[in-house]
Amino acid sequence: MTPEHIDQFFARLAERNPEPKSELSYRNPFTLLVAVVLSAQATDVGVNKATADLFPLADTPERMLALGEEGLKGYIKTIGLFNTKAKNVIALSRLLIERHGAQVPVDRAALEALPGVGRKTANVVLNVAFGLPTIAVDTHIFRVANRTGLATGATPEAVEQGLERVVPDRWKLHAHHWLILQGRYICKARKPDCPGCPVGDLCAFPEKTGG
């Protein structure tokens, strides 16, 4: 995909959705961090259902710690891997209090040092909570970037580096959300909606579906 095509690709997605938002519900940077940790191998819809009752009670590291691991499990037991996630959320809450004055750090390395927080989660928090132009590569973005030819790579980190190189600066802040929504609703894994795609003519995918 040429630089002109890439710019046009994002311009069209921006025209359809100028201010894309995360589909995870959250109240502050801490609850966003928790929601993203809970969303691993789970749907945003499922996480939002669980946190609708959780976050009014535990929206700070101190309140989450007071709830405790067993208390937290009661709220998130409908989410996959809830035992491990409860352990991680309580542990990261404790570390936020001990290391960061109960604040979520605006620093990728500090975020990745927290239990259950990988590069993707850190990038989501930096982008959504703090407005940094990071690109978190999840399964949707990995698929869309490779399928369209936007940025190909064998690993999420390779795709992230490719996107960092090719996405024009003016589109970087929202690029992550546009690509997630594109993958979630149009460029789906099993049956992409190529006829309904706003960037189909720019896409290099050789097996486009018909109308």
N, C-alpha and C positions, 0 to 999 in steps of 0.2 A: 504494500500500500504506500503510495507516494505521500510526502508531507502535505500536499494540497488535499489529497483524498482524506487523510487523517483529520485535517482541520475541518473539512466538510462533514465528516462522520460525526464529530462532536458538536458541530454547529447545528446539525439536524436534531440530535438528541436533546440539545439545550433548548431548541425551539419548542419541542414537544413538552419539555419539563424544565423550565428555567431554574427552579430552586428545589432540586430533589432532596428528600429527607430520608433518614434511616427509618425502616419500618419497625425497628425495635422501640418499645416504649421505655422512657427513662425520665428521671427528674433532675439529675445533676451528673457531673462526671463520674462520681462513684457508682451510681445506679446504672449508668451506661456501661461502665467497666464490668460490673456484675452481669448485666444482661448479655454482653458479648461473650463472656466466659460460659454462661449457661447455654448460649446458642450453638456451641460446637456440636455438630451431628444432631441438630434439632432445628425445627422451623421457628421463624420469628413469631408466628401466630401462637405456637405452643408455649414459647417463652413468655410472650405477653400475657397469656392467660394465667400463668403461674405467678408472674411478678405483679399482677393487678392487686393481689392481696398482700404480697410480700413487701413491696416498696413503701406503702403507707406506714408500715411498722419499722422498717429497717432501711432507711435511706442514707445512713452514714456508716462509716466503719465501726464506730462505737456501738451503734444500735444493732448492727449485724453481729458483732462479737457477742453482745448480750443475748441475742437470740440463740446462739450456739449451734453447733453442727446438727444435733438431733432436731432442734426446733426448725432449722432451715430445711431439713429434709422433708418435713411435713408440707412445706409450701411447693417444693420443686420435684416431688416424687413422680409427677407425670412426665418429667423430662428425662430423656435418655442419659445414662451414666450419672444419675443424680447423686449417688454416694460419693463418687470422686469429686464431682463439682461442688458439693456441699463442703467437703474437706478443703478444697482449694479456695473457695470463697471466704471461709472463716480464716484460713491461714493468710490470705492476701489482705484481709481486713486488719488482722493483727500487725502485719508488716507495714501497712500504710500508717498506722498509729505510731509504731515504733520508729520508723525510718523517715516518714514524710509529714509528720504533724497532722495525720488523718486526712491529708489532701492527696488527690491523684496527681502524680508527677507529670509534668509536660516534657517527658524525656523518654525516648524509645528504650534505651538500655535499662533505665530504672523500671519501666513498665514490664519489660521482658524478664526482669529478675523476680517478678511476683509469681506465685504458684498458679498454674493454669493459664498463664498469659504468654502466648507466642507472638511472633512477628505480625501475623495478620491481626490479632486482637489489639496489639499496641497501635498499629496503623489506623484501625477503625477509631479508637479512642482519640488519637491525636487529630484525626480529620474531623470527626463529628463533634467532639467536646471542645476542641481548642482551635478548630479552623485552620489546621496545617494541611498543605497540599500533598498528603500522603496517599498512596494507592494500596489498599489492602486486597490482596488477591485470594479470593475464595474460589470454590468450585465453579461458580457461575462466571466469574471474570476469567479464570483460567481457560474455560471452554470458549468463551466469546473471543478472547484475544487470539487463541490458537486457530479457531475455526475461521475467523474473518481474515486472518493474516495481519491483524493490527500489531501484535507482538507475539511471536512464537517462542516456545521454550518448553523444556521437559519437566521443569519444576516451577512451583509458584514463585520462588524467589527469582528465577530466570525471567519469568514473565513480568514480574514487578520491575525488574531492572530494565527490561525492554520498554515497558510502558513509560517509565520515568524518562527514558531517552526520547521517545517519539511523540508523547502527548504534548501539544503546545501549552506553554505556561498558562495561558488564559483559560484553559479548560481543566487544569490539574485539580483545583479545589473540589470540583464535583464529579470528576472522571470516574471515581470509584463507584459512586451511586448510580450514575447513568449506565455503567457497564453491568452492575448487579441487576438493575431493573430490566435491562435488555436481555440478560441471560435468564432471569426468573420468569418473564412473561412473553418474550418473543423468541429469542434464540435458545429454546429449551433443549434439554439433552436428547430426548428421544425423538421428538417431532418438532423441529423448529418451524415457526410460522413465517416462512420466507415471504409469502405473498403479502403479509401484513407488516413487513419489516421496513422501517424508514431509511435504512442504509443498505438495502439489499444490493443495489447496483454498485456499491463500493466494496462489497464483501468478496473475498477470494474463495469462499466455500464451494467446492466443485459439485456437491450433491444437494443443491438447493431443492426444496420441496416445491411442488407445483401448486396452482390455485385450486 
